Amino acid sequence: MIEINEFDEEEDEIYLPQTIDYLDIEKQYRQLMFMHEAAIEQVTAKLNILKGEFQFSNDRNPISSICSRIKSKESIVYKMQKKGLPFTISALMENIHDIAGVRVICPFIEDVYYVARMLARQPDIEILEVKDYIRDPKENGYRSLHLIVSDNVMFSNTSRGVTVEIQIRTIAMDFWASTEHQLRYKKDKEFSKAAHDTLKHCAELMAEADREIQDLAGDFDLNQW
């Protein structure tokens, strides 16, 4: 079971670099992006080590692929506006926890939870929040396991806890989510209720296929971790 640790006032303070008080807002933003890029590098390095270990010591690998991204400035501004937050670095750090994102694609549903457990065992990663959209899908049919983690990043003379959102999903879940995003946000087309209903139906079909494939994996003893 993955534990969720609540934020408290002392923990919030470690997310703000002690040297930014005298910097202008643009320099603060660049420093913030650098910190999150460093966190992404560390998290992906840990995942690639795990992937490499399974590559050489097991019959199969629970990690198919890994990718990452930094949230664009436009996306950050939009999210802060949507949440009604002031445009300050402190508000950004305290409330927007998916600036750094890592996505892990797995063959089977059980692999998703196994990778999450492996991450939870990493001594310098703290699980802050878990959103299980596999067991409780979003209204539109979206499925994935989301972890908000704090990764302890070492700099030249200090370390910082930097938040990273890790999305772990199956190949089928990723195919649906990627396709849905391209269709929903196509600028010259209105996303109708009929399109929404069709995509939700497709999500349910893929979820059923994922469950059947998971059962088949059990028959072949492919989840003996």
ZADREN-72475 format. One record per residue: residue number from 1; residue in one letter; x, y negated, z of N, C-alpha, C in turn. Coordinates in steps of 0.02 Angstrom, whole numbers, plus 50000, padded with zeros to 5 digits. Each point is the difference from the previous one (the first is absolute). Example, Ala and Ser with C-alpha at 12.3 -4.5 7.8 and 13.67 -1.06 7.14 Angstrom:
BEGIN
- paza figu n.u n.v n.w ca.u ca.v ca.w c.u c.v c.w
- 1 A 50660 50284 50390 49955 49941 50000 50045 49940 50000 $
- 2 S 49982 49947 49964 50042 49941 50003 49961 49945 50037 $
//
This chain:
BEGIN
- paza figu n.u n.v n.w ca.u ca.v ca.w c.u c.v c.w
- 1 M 50042 50060 50000 49958 49940 50000 50044 49938 50000 $
- 2 I 49986 49953 49957 50038 49938 49995 49971 49950 50049 $
- 3 E 50042 49973 50042 49976 49951 50048 50000 49931 49969 $
- 4 I 49951 49959 50020 49996 49931 49977 50018 49955 50059 $
- 5 N 50051 49960 49993 50020 49954 50053 49972 49932 49986 $
- 6 E 49968 49972 50051 49969 49934 49993 50054 49946 50005 $
- 7 F 49988 49944 49964 50044 49942 50006 49990 49970 50070 $
- 8 D 50052 49974 50029 49994 49957 50058 50042 49938 49989 $
- 9 E 49998 49952 50047 50032 49936 49988 50076 50007 49994 $
- 10 E 50030 50043 50040 50072 50008 49996 50021 50031 49933 $
- 11 E 49960 50049 49975 50017 50030 49937 49993 49951 49943 $
- 12 D 49949 49956 50003 49990 49950 49947 50061 49956 49993 $
- 13 E 50032 49984 50056 50055 49953 49998 50060 50027 49960 $
- 14 I 50010 50066 50001 50060 50026 49966 49993 49996 49925 $
- 15 Y 49940 49987 49974 49991 49997 49928 50021 49932 49972 $
- 16 L 50012 49951 50043 50019 49933 49976 50074 49990 50009 $
- 17 P 50038 49989 49946 50071 49987 50007 50012 49940 50044 $
- 18 Q 50049 50005 50045 50013 49946 50047 50031 49939 49968 $
- 19 T 50025 50007 49939 50036 49945 49967 49958 49959 49953 $
- 20 I 49934 50012 49994 49962 49967 49947 49970 49934 50020 $
- 21 D 50005 49980 50064 49966 49940 50023 50022 49938 49961 $
- 22 Y 50062 49998 49980 50025 49940 49967 50000 50005 49924 $
- 23 L 49975 50054 49973 50000 50009 49928 49936 49972 49969 $
- 24 D 50004 49976 49938 49940 49978 49967 49959 50061 49979 $
- 25 I 49937 49989 49980 49954 50054 49988 50023 50046 49944 $
- 26 E 50031 49973 49947 50023 50041 49944 50057 50046 50021 $
- 27 K 50046 49974 50040 50054 50043 50025 49973 50054 50047 $
- 28 Q 49950 49981 50041 49969 50049 50043 49969 50057 49959 $
- 29 Y 49966 49980 49946 49967 50050 49958 50052 50046 49968 $
- 30 R 50055 49972 49975 50052 50041 49969 50031 50047 50051 $
- 31 Q 50010 49976 50061 50028 50043 50052 49951 50056 50017 $
- 32 L 49936 49984 50002 49949 50049 50014 49999 50054 49946 $
- 33 M 50004 49980 49936 50001 50049 49946 50062 50044 50003 $
- 34 F 50057 49970 50017 50061 50040 50007 49993 50053 50054 $
- 35 M 49971 49981 50057 49991 50048 50055 49956 50058 49978 $
- 36 H 49946 49985 49962 49955 50054 49979 50032 50043 49945 $
- 37 E 50040 49969 49956 50036 50039 49950 50049 50048 50034 $
- 38 A 50033 49976 50053 50046 50044 50037 49962 50057 50033 $
- 39 A 49941 49986 50027 49960 50053 50031 49978 50052 49949 $
- 40 I 49980 49977 49940 49982 50047 49946 50059 50045 49983 $
- 41 E 50060 49971 49994 50059 50040 49983 50011 50054 50053 $
- 42 Q 49991 49982 50064 50012 50049 50053 49947 50056 49999 $
- 43 V 49937 49981 49993 49946 50050 50000 50007 50046 49940 $
- 44 T 50012 49973 49940 50007 50042 49941 50062 50044 50005 $
- 45 A 50053 49975 50032 50060 50042 50010 49983 50060 50044 $
- 46 K 49963 49988 50053 49980 50056 50044 49959 50051 49962 $
- 47 L 49952 49975 49961 49957 50045 49961 50039 50038 49947 $
- 48 N 50047 49967 49967 50041 50033 49950 50045 50054 50031 $
- 49 I 50024 49987 50061 50039 50051 50035 49957 50062 50014 $
- 50 L 49939 49988 50023 49954 50056 50013 49985 50037 49935 $
- 51 K 49987 49962 49947 49986 50031 49935 50059 50042 49977 $
- 52 G 50061 49973 50007 50059 50037 49979 50012 50062 50041 $
- 53 E 49985 49995 50066 50008 50059 50043 49955 50057 49977 $
- 54 F 49937 49984 49985 49953 50051 49977 50019 50027 49931 $
- 55 Q 50030 49957 49960 50020 50021 49933 50050 50057 50002 $
- 56 F 50044 49999 50051 50054 50049 50002 49988 50057 50050 $
- 57 S 49952 49991 50046 49994 50051 50052 49931 50034 50002 $
- 58 N 49955 49984 49953 49934 50029 50001 49978 50020 49929 $
- 59 D 49949 50042 49998 49974 50022 49935 49965 49944 49963 $
- 60 R 49973 49951 50037 49965 49945 49968 50009 49937 50042 $
- 61 N 49975 49944 49974 50011 49936 50032 49932 49967 50014 $
- 62 P 49987 49977 50062 49937 49967 50015 49997 49928 49974 $
- 63 I 50056 49974 49974 50003 49933 49972 50012 50004 49925 $
- 64 S 49951 49977 49961 50008 50000 49927 50038 49938 49977 $
- 65 S 49981 49942 50026 50032 49938 49978 49992 49946 50054 $
- 66 I 50042 49949 49995 50001 49944 50047 50007 49936 49960 $
- 67 C 49959 49950 50015 50009 49934 49969 49987 49946 50053 $
- 68 S 50019 49939 49984 49993 49946 50050 49986 49934 49964 $
- 69 R 49977 49951 50040 49988 49934 49973 50000 49949 50057 $
- 70 I 50016 49937 49982 49991 49943 50045 49939 49962 49976 $
- 71 K 49956 49983 50046 49939 49963 49982 50019 49933 49971 $
- 72 S 49967 49981 49945 50016 49936 49967 49976 49942 50044 $
- 73 K 50030 49941 49988 49980 49941 50037 49926 49985 49989 $
- 74 E 49976 50009 49939 49929 49987 49985 49954 50047 50039 $
- 75 S 50020 50063 50005 49959 50048 50038 50000 49984 50074 $
- 76 I 50058 49978 50026 50004 49981 50070 49955 49941 50015 $
- 77 V 50003 49948 49957 49959 49940 50009 49926 50019 49998 $
- 78 Y 49981 50042 49951 49930 50021 49994 49976 50036 50064 $
- 79 K 50042 50044 50026 49981 50038 50059 49994 49955 50061 $
- 80 M 50045 49951 50006 49997 49954 50057 49938 49956 49995 $
- 81 Q 49982 49979 49940 49939 49961 49990 49939 50042 50019 $
- 82 K 50000 50063 49978 49944 50044 50014 49991 50011 50075 $
- 83 K 50055 50003 50037 49998 50010 50072 49991 49934 50038 $
- 84 G 50002 49943 49964 49993 49935 50033 50059 49982 50043 $
- 85 L 50060 50020 49979 50060 49988 50040 50034 49935 49979 $
- 86 P 50033 49966 50047 50040 49941 49982 50062 50021 49960 $
- 87 F 50023 49956 49956 50057 50017 49958 50065 49985 50037 $
- 88 T 50016 50044 50048 50062 49994 50039 50035 50068 49999 $
- 89 I 50065 49999 50009 50039 50062 50001 49979 50044 50058 $
- 90 S 49987 49970 50058 49981 50040 50058 49933 50035 49988 $
- 91 A 49951 49965 49970 49936 50031 49985 50008 50056 49949 $
- 92 L 50044 49990 49952 50014 50051 49950 50029 50063 50032 $
- 93 M 50050 49991 50043 50034 50057 50032 49954 50037 50047 $
- 94 E 49956 49964 50034 49958 50031 50051 49939 50035 49971 $
- 95 N 49979 49980 49940 49936 50024 49974 50003 50038 49934 $
- 96 I 50052 49991 49960 50005 50034 49936 50054 50053 50006 $
- 97 H 49980 50062 50004 50046 50055 50015 50016 50044 49939 $
- 98 D 49975 49980 49941 50013 50040 49940 50041 49961 49948 $
- 99 I 50041 49952 50024 50045 49964 49954 50046 50050 49966 $
- 100 A 50028 50045 50040 50042 50054 49973 49957 50063 49994 $
- 101 G 50001 50031 49941 49959 50059 49990 50040 50057 49969 $
- 102 V 49990 50060 50025 50031 50060 49973 49944 50051 49987 $
- 103 R 50001 50032 49942 49950 50050 49982 50034 50067 49990 $
- 104 V 49972 50051 50032 50027 50068 49995 49946 50044 49969 $
- 105 I 50017 50035 49947 49953 50043 49965 50018 50073 50015 $
- 106 C 49949 50039 50020 50010 50069 50021 49958 50048 49957 $
- 107 P 50020 50062 49994 49961 50048 49960 49933 50018 50032 $
- 108 F 50000 50012 50067 49940 50025 50033 49980 49956 50059 $
- 109 I 49937 50006 50021 49975 49960 50056 50040 50012 50063 $
- 110 E 50014 50064 50015 50038 50015 50061 50070 49969 49999 $
- 111 D 50028 49992 49940 50066 49968 49995 49997 49928 50024 $
- 112 V 49944 49966 49986 49993 49930 50021 50010 49995 50076 $
- 113 Y 49966 50043 50038 50005 49996 50072 50067 50025 50026 $
- 114 Y 50030 50047 49964 50066 50023 50020 50052 49945 49992 $
- 115 V 49998 49963 49945 50046 49944 49990 49990 49948 50054 $
- 116 A 49936 49986 50017 49986 49952 50054 50031 50022 50066 $
- 117 R 49995 50064 50015 50030 50025 50062 50076 49995 49999 $
- 118 M 50031 50012 49943 50072 49993 49995 50022 49928 50012 $
- 119 L 49962 49953 49973 50015 49929 50011 49992 49982 50073 $
- 120 A 49948 50026 50032 49988 49984 50071 50057 50025 50044 $
- 121 R 50037 50051 49978 50055 50027 50039 50064 49960 49992 $
- 122 Q 50002 49953 49952 50060 49960 49990 50010 49954 50061 $
- 123 P 50059 50001 50032 50008 49963 50063 49996 49924 49994 $
- 124 D 50015 49972 49941 49998 49927 49992 49938 49976 49962 $
- 125 I 49950 50044 49993 49936 49980 49970 49946 50008 50052 $
- 126 E 49961 49947 50009 49944 50002 50047 49935 49994 49960 $
- 127 I 49954 50047 50011 49935 49998 49968 49956 49950 50038 $
- 128 L 49979 49947 49965 49959 49948 50032 49926 50011 49987 $
- 129 E 49983 50026 49941 49929 50007 49982 49993 50055 49948 $
- 130 V 49947 50038 50005 49984 50052 49952 49929 49988 49973 $
- 131 K 49994 49999 49934 49934 49996 49968 49994 50061 49954 $
- 132 D 49957 50046 50018 49993 50063 49963 49940 49994 49953 $
- 133 Y 50015 49979 49938 49947 49995 49950 49991 50065 49962 $
- 134 I 50034 50053 50022 49987 50067 49971 49940 50031 50037 $
- 135 R 50004 49999 50066 49944 50026 50040 49940 49952 50000 $
- 136 D 50014 49936 49993 49947 49949 50000 50011 49953 49941 $
- 137 P 49980 50020 49939 50015 49960 49940 49967 49932 50002 $
- 138 K 50028 49952 49962 49969 49935 49992 49935 50008 49960 $
- 139 E 49959 49949 50003 49934 50003 49969 50004 50014 49925 $
- 140 N 50053 49975 49968 50007 50010 49927 50029 50068 49981 $
- 141 G 50018 50041 50051 50027 50066 49986 50075 50006 50010 $
- 142 Y 50033 49944 50016 50073 50000 50008 50020 50046 50057 $
- 143 R 50053 50040 49987 50027 50046 50050 50076 49993 50004 $
- 144 S 50026 49997 50061 50071 49996 50011 50011 49997 50076 $
- 145 L 50059 50018 50023 50019 49991 50070 50046 49940 50005 $
- 146 H 49980 49949 50039 50039 49940 50008 50032 49998 50069 $
- 147 L 50064 49989 50002 50035 49989 50063 50031 49930 50000 $
- 148 I 49988 49963 50053 50037 49938 50012 50055 50018 50050 $
- 149 V 50062 49993 49979 50056 50018 50044 50044 49939 50012 $
- 150 S 50036 50003 50056 50052 49952 50013 50067 50036 49992 $
- 151 D 50040 49976 49953 50066 50030 49988 50054 49954 50029 $
- 152 N 50043 50029 50040 50052 49961 50033 50058 49989 49951 $
- 153 V 50006 49938 49974 50051 49985 49949 50060 49967 50034 $
- 154 M 50059 50027 49986 50061 49972 50028 50029 49948 49953 $
- 155 F 50013 49940 50027 50034 49947 49963 50070 49991 50028 $
- 156 S 50035 49946 49983 50070 49993 50019 50011 49998 50075 $
- 157 N 49955 49966 50036 50011 49994 50072 49937 50012 50041 $
- 158 T 49949 50028 49969 49938 50012 50036 49958 50051 49962 $
- 159 S 49945 50021 50030 49953 50044 49967 49930 49971 50007 $
- 160 R 49957 50015 49951 49932 49975 50000 49952 50056 49984 $
- 161 G 49942 49999 50033 49946 50045 49981 49961 49968 49944 $
- 162 V 49999 50031 49941 49966 49972 49942 49944 50048 49979 $
- 163 T 49940 49973 49988 49943 50043 49983 50002 50020 49927 $
- 164 V 49981 50062 49987 49994 50028 49933 49936 50040 49996 $
- 165 E 49962 49992 49946 49942 50043 49989 50022 50058 49957 $
- 166 I 49987 50061 50024 50016 50060 49962 49934 50033 49981 $
- 167 Q 49989 50008 49935 49942 50035 49974 50022 50069 49977 $
- 168 I 49966 50051 50027 50017 50069 49982 49937 50031 49971 $
- 169 R 50006 50028 49940 49940 50027 49966 50020 50056 49952 $
- 170 T 49951 50037 49977 50013 50053 49952 50005 49971 49930 $
- 171 I 50022 50042 49953 50005 49979 49930 49931 49979 49974 $
- 172 A 49948 50038 50017 49932 49985 49977 49976 49933 50029 $
- 173 M 50013 49989 50064 49980 49937 50032 50036 49941 49967 $
- 174 D 50063 50009 49984 50039 49945 49970 49975 49986 49929 $
- 175 F 49985 50052 49963 49973 49990 49932 49936 49960 50002 $
- 176 W 49954 50018 50046 49937 49965 50005 50012 49927 50021 $
- 177 A 50041 49989 50051 50011 49932 50025 50032 49955 49947 $
- 178 S 50048 50026 49963 50033 49961 49948 49952 49983 49943 $
- 179 T 49959 50049 49981 49952 49988 49946 49946 49951 50022 $
- 180 E 49975 50008 50061 49949 49955 50026 50025 49928 50002 $
- 181 H 50063 49991 50021 50028 49933 50004 50004 49967 49931 $
- 182 Q 50022 50038 49950 50005 49973 49933 49932 49981 49972 $
- 183 L 49949 50040 50013 49933 49986 49975 49967 49942 50037 $
- 184 R 50006 50001 50066 49965 49951 50041 50027 49929 49989 $
- 185 Y 50065 49995 49988 50030 49933 49996 50018 49980 49928 $
- 186 K 49969 50032 49951 50008 49978 49931 49964 49933 49992 $
- 187 K 50038 49947 49984 49976 49932 50006 49943 49982 49953 $
- 188 D 49997 50030 49941 49950 49979 49952 49938 50045 50001 $
- 189 K 49993 50041 50051 49941 50044 50005 49970 49994 50070 $
- 190 E 49933 49998 50003 49966 50000 50064 49995 50072 50025 $
- 191 F 50016 50009 50065 49997 50067 50029 49929 50012 50024 $
- 192 S 49962 50040 49963 49928 50009 50013 49988 50053 50054 $
- 193 K 49938 50002 50024 49981 50052 50048 50004 50069 49969 $
- 194 A 49984 50005 49935 50005 50064 49966 50072 50025 49999 $
- 195 A 50047 49955 49988 50071 50018 50001 50021 50022 50071 $
- 196 H 49976 49962 50050 50015 50017 50070 49974 50071 50015 $
- 197 D 49938 50013 49981 49970 50066 50015 50036 50056 49964 $
- 198 T 50021 49988 49938 50036 50051 49962 50067 50016 50033 $
- 199 L 50036 49948 50020 50064 50010 50032 49993 50036 50067 $
- 200 K 49948 49983 50037 49989 50034 50064 49984 50073 49989 $
- 201 H 49962 50016 49948 49986 50069 49983 50064 50037 49981 $
- 202 C 50043 49967 49962 50065 50030 49982 50043 50012 50062 $
- 203 A 49998 49953 50048 50038 50009 50062 49976 50062 50037 $
- 204 E 49935 50011 50001 49972 50059 50035 50020 50065 49964 $
- 205 L 50000 49998 49933 50022 50059 49962 50073 50016 50014 $
- 206 M 50042 49948 50003 50072 50011 50013 50011 50023 50071 $
- 207 A 49960 49975 50047 50007 50022 50069 49982 50074 50006 $
- 208 E 49948 50021 49965 49982 50071 50001 50055 50042 49968 $
- 209 A 50029 49975 49945 50055 50036 49968 50060 50005 50048 $
- 210 D 50015 49945 50035 50055 50001 50049 49988 50054 50053 $
- 211 R 49937 50005 50025 49985 50049 50052 50007 50071 49973 $
- 212 E 49977 50011 49939 50006 50067 49971 50073 50019 49988 $
- 213 I 50039 49952 49977 50072 50013 49989 50035 50012 50067 $
- 214 Q 49978 49964 50052 50029 50011 50067 49985 50071 50024 $
- 215 D 49938 50023 49988 49983 50069 50018 50043 50050 49962 $
- 216 L 50011 49986 49936 50042 50044 49959 50072 50001 50026 $
- 217 A 50024 49941 50022 50068 49996 50028 50005 50043 50063 $
- 218 G 49946 50001 50040 49999 50043 50059 50003 50073 49982 $
- 219 D 49966 50019 49947 50002 50070 49978 50071 50021 49980 $
- 220 F 50039 49953 49974 50069 50014 49980 50051 49983 50053 $
- 221 D 49976 49984 50062 50043 49984 50057 50049 49943 49983 $
- 222 L 49974 49948 49968 50043 49944 49980 50003 49944 50053 $
- 223 N 49964 50008 50055 50001 49949 50052 50029 50026 50066 $
- 224 Q 50049 50044 49994 50031 50028 50059 50058 49956 50023 $
- 225 W 49985 49941 50024 50053 49954 50022 50016 50012 50074 $
//
